[in-house]
């Protein structure tokens, strides 16, 4: 992943001397990339806008998971904006890196900041709605520190005399940074970007499942103790008015909402790994192949084509989260429909009615 934004620039000069058959890979990559990125932008910006509207509602903001999913929608949109760098090159042959190396560094820096930020999800007992924004800010500053090396002069060169700007690595001027960037950083990047978030998410979900089972066991024990201590007395008027069912529904569906939020975040991380891990592994293997086979220029066009397809696959994730929410959470679907139709209540079934009671109670708590 660390070389995902600069590998294509590094081999573009070598590609100019390739055969006609190899050049077809470049043309094919431009056409496929234009189509894929166009679909990603249409579905992605539309879905992220809908997700942003839904999680911005007063009721959803009361849930800690929604605060992070709101931030996730913003991060996805910024990540898609940074990919316009590649879309302009594929569709219109506009190489922005030829205009400013500083702009290239900024784009790479923010691309990694916002693609990193969507991989980490936090437990609800750590990130309550009151301190969620503080946690996000601290995490953002940590990511800025980790990726600050992209502003190193070892990357990019401003235009000098007859030379245009570029985003390539300055191997001769900064050999130590070149070694770090090409050999050491990709492995660090894979751990931080893929494996560490996956491990954290798995441990958090296991802990959540354990705590829920523990709470359920305690609740069953308390109910058994209460039923043995004295008979249950039910107020007939409360039952007729539906107060007791609503109170039980509030507790039940509040837990269901938190459970579905956790499921939504888990689905996002799983899809993220499936879409980003291939390009990360590919770049590490490609760098090893290039180091061992210095005279493989004839394969550069094919390697570039494979890389561009895997990179497009990576950006699909930033356009898919809203649709994952709709598939994994019935409560999110109900809240989304309520948001876009500007309705305060949706009475279609007992489940939907109790869901709206839960959401309104949360907003008033």
N, C-alpha and C positions, 0 to 999 in steps of 0.2 A: 504493500500500500504506500510506503514511503516514497517510492519512485513513480507512483501512478501518474503524477502530473508533469513529470519531466522526462520520462523515458522516450516518449514520442519525439520531443524536441532534440534529444541527444542523437538520434539516428536519422533525422530527416536529411542531413547532408549526404550520408552514405546511400540513402534511398535514391538519390538523383542519378546514380550511375548504374542502377539495376536494369535488368532486361525488361522487355515489353511484357512478358508473362508476370514478372514481379510487380510491375507498375499496375497491373490490373487489380492486384490486391489493394492498392491504395485507392483506386477508383471505387472498387466494391465497398471498401470500408467507409468512404465518404457517403455513398448512397445509403447503405444500411444505417450508418450512424445518424444521418439526417432524418430518416424515417423513425428510428427508435427514439431519438431525443425529442422529436416533435410530439410523439405519443406521450412520452414521459412528461413533457411540459403541460400538455393539455389536461391530462388526468391528474398530474401532481399538484399543480397550482390550484386547480379546482377543488381537489380533495383536501389539501392543506388549508384552504380558505374555509371550507365547511367545518373542518375539525377545529380551527381556531375560533370560529363563531360558537360552536357547541361548547367547548371547554371554557369559553369566556363568560358563559352564563353564570348568574349568581349562585345557583344551586350547585353546579359542578365545581365551582371554585372552593367550595367548602370541604372538598375531599382532597387529601394530600396527593393522591395519585393523579388527579386531574390537573393539579398545578404543574407536575412534571410532564404530563402529556400535552399541556398547553405549550410549555417550553419546547417540547419535541416538535410540535407543528411549526413553530417559528424556525427551529434549527433545520428542519427539512426544507423549508422554503429558501433559506439562505444557501443551503447546500446545492439546491437546484439552480440558484442564481449563479453560483460559482462555476457550474458546469456549462454555462453559456460560453465560456472560454473555448471549450471543445466544439460546441455546436456551431459557432461562427467559423471555426476552421474547417469543419466537415461540410457545412452547407454553402458557405460563401468564400472559402479559402482566405479568410481574414486571420492572420497570425498576430494576435495581440502582443505576444512576447517580443516581437520585433520593434515595439514602440517604447517600452519601458521595462527595465529589469526590476525596478522598485515595485511597480504595479504587479509584476509577476510574483514577487516575494509576498506581497500583501495578499494576493489571491490564494496562493498556496497555503499561507498561514491560516487564513480564515476558513479555507476549505477543510483543513484538518481539524480546526477547533470545533466546527459545527458538525462534522462527521463523527468525531470522537464523542461529542456530548450526547448523541442519541443512543449510545451503546450502554450507558450506565443508568441503571434504575435503582432507586433506594427504597428501603423498607418504610412502610407507613408509620411505624412507631418511632422512627428516627426523623423522618421528614413530615411533620405535621403541617397543616396549612399555615401556621403562624411562623414557622422557621424554614419553610421550603425555599423561599426566595433567597434567604441567606445561604442555604446549602448550595443552591444553584450558582450563586455569585462566587463562593469559595471554590467550587469545582471548576468554574470558568477560569478563574485566575490560575489554578493549578495547570490547566490545559495550556494556557498562554505560556507559562514557564516551560512546560515540556516541549512545546513546538516553537519556542523562541529562536532556535538555531536556524530557522528558515530565513531569518534576516541577516544571516552571515554573508559577508562578501564572497565566500566560497561558492555561492550560487548566483548566477546571473552576471551580466556585464552591460553597463550602460553604453550607448553609442559613442564611439570614439573615431573621429576623422571619417574614414569611409566604411567603418564597421557598424553594422546595425546592432541593436540590443538583442540579448538572448537570455534564456533561462537555464542554460547549460551549467554543468559543474566546472569550476575553474581548477582543473586537476593539477596543472603545472604550478600555479601560484599558491594553491592551498592543498598540498598533498595529504596532510594529516586529516583535514576535514573531509577530503574526498574519500579517504579510507573509511572514516566514521560513517559518512553518509551512504556509501555503497555497500559496506560489509556489516557494520555493527547496527546502524539505525534500523534497517528493515526487520531485523529480529526483535529489537525492542518494540518497534511499531506493531508487529504481529501480536506480541504479548499484551501490550496495552490496548490495542485496538480490537482484538478478537477474543483471545483466550481469557484474559482477566475479567472482562465484562460477563462472559459466559459463566465462569466459575462463580462470580458474585451473584448472578441471577439465579443459578441453580441452588446455591446455599440459602439465599433469601427465600426462595419458594419452598424449599424443604423446611426451613424454620417456620414459615407461615403455616404450612400444613400441620406441623407439629403443634403449634400454638392453638390452632383451631380445634384440633382433636382434643387437646388438653382442656380448652374452654368448654367444649361440648360435653366432655366427661364430667367436669365440675358442675355444669348446669344440670345434667341428669341426676347427679348425686344430690344437689340442692332441692330439685323438684321431688325426688323420692323422700327426702327428709321432711319437706314441707307437707307432703300428702300424708305421711305417717303421723305428724305432730297434730294436725287438726284438719277437719274436712274442709274442702274448698267451698267457699261461699261466693256465689255469683249474683250480682245485682241484675235483676230482670230488666230494669229500665236501661241500664248500660248495654246489656246484650242487644235489646231491641234497637237502640240508637247506633249500634255498631262500634262503640268506643273500644271495647276489649279486643275485637278482631283487628281494629286499626292499630292499636298499640302493639299487638303481636306482629302485625304486618310490618310496622315500622322497624322493629328489631330485626326481623327476618330479612327484609329487603335491604336494610343498611348493610348487613353482612354480605348479602348477595351482590350489592354494588361494589364493595371492596374486593370481593372475590373476582368479579368480572373485570375490574380494573387491573388486578394482578394478572389475570389471564391475557388481557390486552397487551400489557407490557411484555409478558413472556413471549407472546406471538411476534411482537415487533423485534425482539432480540433474536429469536430463532430465524426469522426471515432475513434479518440483517446478516447473520453469520453465513447463511446459504448464498447470499448475493455478494458479499464482500470477501469472504475467505478465498474463493478461487483466484481472484486477481492478486491477492496478497501472496499466496503460495506461488503463483505463476511468476511473479516478478523476482522472488528469491531464487527460484530454479533457473530463471532466465539469466540472472546475473552470474550464477555459477557456470552456466553453459557458455556465456560470453567470455568469462575469464579463462576458461579452459580452451576455447576455440576462438582465437583472435581473428582467424581468417574465414569467418562465417558471414561476410557481408551479403552474400547472395541470398541468405535467408532472412535478412532484416525486414523485408516487406511482409513476409508471412508472419513473422513474430509480432510485428506491429499490428497486423490485422487481428490476430488472436487477442492481443492486449486490448485493442480498442473495443472488441466485442465484450470482453470481460469487464472492462471499465463501464460500458453501457449497462451491463447487468448490475453492476454495483449501484448505479444511480436509479435503477428501477425501485430500489428499496425506499428511496426518499419520496417516491410518489405513491407508495402502496399502503402507508400506515392507516390512512382514513378508511380504506376498504377493509383492512384487517379489523379495525374497530367495529365496523358494521357487521362483520361476520362472527365476531367472537363475543359481542355484548348486546343483549337485547335492551338493556337499560340505555346504552349509548344510542341505539337506533331510535328509541322512544324520545330521548332528549333531543336528538338531532331533528326529528320530525317536528317536535314541539317548537324548536328554535326557528326553523325556516318557515313555519306556518304562523308564527307569532301567536300561538295559543298558550294559554295559561294552564289549561287542563285538557287531558285526553282521556275520555271515558269510552273505552271500547270493550273492556273486559274487566273482571275482578282483579286480574294480575296487573293490568295497566293502571287501573284506578288506584290500587294500593301503592304502585310504583310512584305515581304522581304525589300521593300523600306523603310518601317517604321523602321525595325531593323537596317538597314545600316545607316539611318539618326541618329538614337539614338547613334550608335557606334561612329559617327563622331562629335556628339554635345559636 
